[in-house]
Amino acid sequence: MNLDRIIDEIASQADDFLAEASNRKEARAGVAELVNADYAALGAADRTAVIERVMAILDREGFFESDRAGGMSDNSAADE
């Protein structure tokens, strides 16, 4: 499986499947749930890499800095 394609696909869908997430911890859990459900064939290390890289893309794109979802602006590292 092409991890870059998977990462891009998940990151591009984030607005939809993370619409109800209210902080980074919930967003990370949502990404992990999606990866585990849709890409179960990936090994544990690849799943972790995908989750980390998707979260990095969302951070870089300012996903957690907006007022969307009633407070995604919580950038606390404790939420990870």
Helices and strands as residue ranges (DSSP letters): H 3-12, H 14-17, H 24-38, H 44-60, G 68-70, G 77-79
